[in-house]
């Protein structure tokens, strides 16, 4: 699984990872974090969430 492409994606992965570990309630997830929770393993989420946010744009470029 590649690193996060944006700060928003990195944050969504962090939220999904927290729910996957049982630290937060799955019902609190929305949008991308909810889809990530369902489709990615804890290891994939951990890799994406650990991407250094200082090198990422706020949102991904859709081009």
Secondary structure as the mmCIF struct_conf table of DSSP 4:
data_model
#
loop_
_struct_conf.conf_type_id
_struct_conf.id
_struct_conf.beg_label_comp_id
_struct_conf.beg_label_asym_id
_struct_conf.beg_label_seq_id
_struct_conf.end_label_comp_id
_struct_conf.end_label_asym_id
_struct_conf.end_label_seq_id
HELX_LH_PP_P HELX_LH_PP_P1 UNK A 2 UNK A 4
BEND BEND1 UNK A 5 UNK A 5
STRN STRN1 UNK A 6 UNK A 6
HELX_RH_AL_P HELX_RH_AL_P1 UNK A 7 UNK A 20
TURN_TY1_P TURN_TY1_P1 UNK A 21 UNK A 22
BEND BEND2 UNK A 23 UNK A 24
HELX_RH_3T_P HELX_RH_3T_P1 UNK A 26 UNK A 28
HELX_RH_AL_P HELX_RH_AL_P2 UNK A 31 UNK A 39
BEND BEND3 UNK A 40 UNK A 40
HELX_RH_AL_P HELX_RH_AL_P3 UNK A 42 UNK A 49
TURN_TY1_P TURN_TY1_P2 UNK A 50 UNK A 50
BEND BEND4 UNK A 51 UNK A 51
HELX_RH_3T_P HELX_RH_3T_P2 UNK A 53 UNK A 55
BEND BEND5 UNK A 56 UNK A 56
STRN STRN2 UNK A 57 UNK A 57
BEND BEND6 UNK A 58 UNK A 59
#
